Amino acid sequence: MAIATRTLKDTVVGEGAYGGKVTVLITFDDSTASNTNVLDASGLDGHANGAMLDITRLWWGINNGKDDDDKNWAFLEFVGASSDTLAINLAGTGYYDGTAGPITNNSTNTTATSGDMEISCRGASGHIIMELRKDASFTS
């Protein structure tokens, strides 16, 4: 089965500040896909070139994965203009509640791909729910 995504929420940014939220559900079954786009930020409400998204919370369930055996794990990347940057590696079941702060988008990008997210899977089946925060470059 291919990787499937569904946007569950896309709210606007408040008056010139952070605030808009995006929630995406990602599902996959025995996937070995690499660099698969799971979020096209240019399709989100208020997107402008250079606008970024930060990960604020994550929930995931991936088949008993271990990130050192090259199977049953996945990783998310922020899409960059010249290269992608790792956001997080995921294996097993868990959540990130954001209390340590957002996982900030550290890619260098001022183009329409800013804010995009990709996933690469290593023989993994499961799901990821990703909540992101729009930065102030998104228009209200």
C-alpha positions in Angstrom: 0.0 0.0 0.0 1.2 3.4 -0.8 1.6 6.2 1.7 -1.7 8.0 2.2 -2.2 11.4 3.8 -5.3 13.4 4.9 -5.4 16.9 6.2 -7.6 16.9 9.3 -7.4 20.6 10.2 -6.1 23.8 8.6 -6.8 27.0 10.5 -5.7 30.5 9.7 -3.0 32.5 11.4 -4.1 35.2 13.7 -3.2 38.9 13.1 0.5 38.8 12.1 1.4 36.1 14.6 1.9 32.4 15.1 -1.3 30.6 15.6 -2.6 28.7 12.5 -2.6 25.0 13.1 -2.4 22.1 10.6 -3.1 18.5 11.5 -2.2 15.7 9.1 -2.9 11.9 9.3 -0.3 9.8 7.5 -0.8 6.0 7.0 1.4 3.4 5.4 1.6 -0.4 5.0 4.9 -2.2 4.6 6.3 0.8 2.9 9.9 1.3 1.8 9.2 4.6 0.0 11.8 7.4 0.3 11.3 11.1 0.2 7.5 11.0 -0.3 5.8 14.3 0.1 3.2 14.1 2.9 2.4 17.8 3.2 2.3 20.3 0.4 2.3 23.6 2.3 1.4 25.7 -0.8 -2.1 24.1 -0.6 -2.7 25.4 2.9 -4.7 28.4 3.8 -2.6 31.6 3.7 0.6 30.1 2.4 3.2 32.5 0.9 6.6 31.6 -0.4 9.0 31.2 2.5 6.3 30.4 5.0 7.3 27.6 7.4 5.6 25.0 9.6 7.0 23.8 13.0 5.9 20.4 14.5 4.1 21.0 17.8 2.8 17.5 18.6 3.1 14.0 17.2 1.4 10.7 17.8 2.6 7.5 16.0 2.3 3.7 15.9 4.8 1.8 13.8 5.2 -2.0 13.9 7.7 -2.7 16.8 10.4 -0.8 15.1 14.0 -0.2 16.1 15.8 2.6 14.4 19.1 0.6 14.2 17.9 -2.5 12.2 16.8 -0.6 9.0 13.2 -1.9 9.2 10.0 -1.0 10.9 10.8 2.7 11.4 10.3 6.0 9.6 11.6 9.5 9.5 10.1 12.9 8.7 12.0 15.7 7.0 11.5 19.4 6.3 11.9 20.1 2.6 14.7 22.6 1.9 15.7 24.5 -1.2 19.0 22.8 -1.6 18.7 19.8 0.8 16.1 18.4 3.2 16.7 18.4 6.9 15.8 15.7 9.4 12.9 16.6 11.7 12.6 13.3 13.7 13.1 9.5 13.5 10.1 7.4 14.7 9.8 3.8 15.8 7.4 1.8 17.9 4.5 3.6 19.5 4.7 7.0 21.2 3.9 10.7 21.2 5.6 14.0 21.5 3.4 16.4 23.5 5.4 19.6 22.7 6.2 20.6 26.3 9.9 20.8 25.3 8.9 23.3 22.6 8.2 22.8 18.9 10.5 20.9 16.5 11.3 23.9 14.4 11.7 23.9 10.7 15.4 24.4 10.2 15.5 24.1 6.4 16.7 26.9 4.2 13.9 27.8 1.9 12.2 30.9 0.4 10.3 29.1 -2.4 6.9 27.5 -2.7 8.2 24.3 -1.2 8.9 26.0 2.2 6.9 24.2 4.8 6.6 20.9 2.9 7.2 17.7 4.7 8.5 14.3 3.5 8.5 10.8 4.9 10.9 7.9 4.3 9.9 4.5 5.5 12.1 1.4 6.2 9.7 -1.6 5.8 7.3 0.1 8.1 3.5 -0.1 8.6 1.6 2.3 10.8 0.3 5.8 11.2 1.5 9.2 12.2 -0.6 12.1 13.3 1.3 15.4 13.0 0.2 18.7 14.4 2.1 21.8 13.0 2.1 25.5 13.7 2.1 28.0 10.9 4.7 30.8 11.2 4.0 34.5 10.8 4.8 34.3 7.1 1.5 32.7 6.5 -1.2 35.4 5.8 -4.4 35.4 7.8 
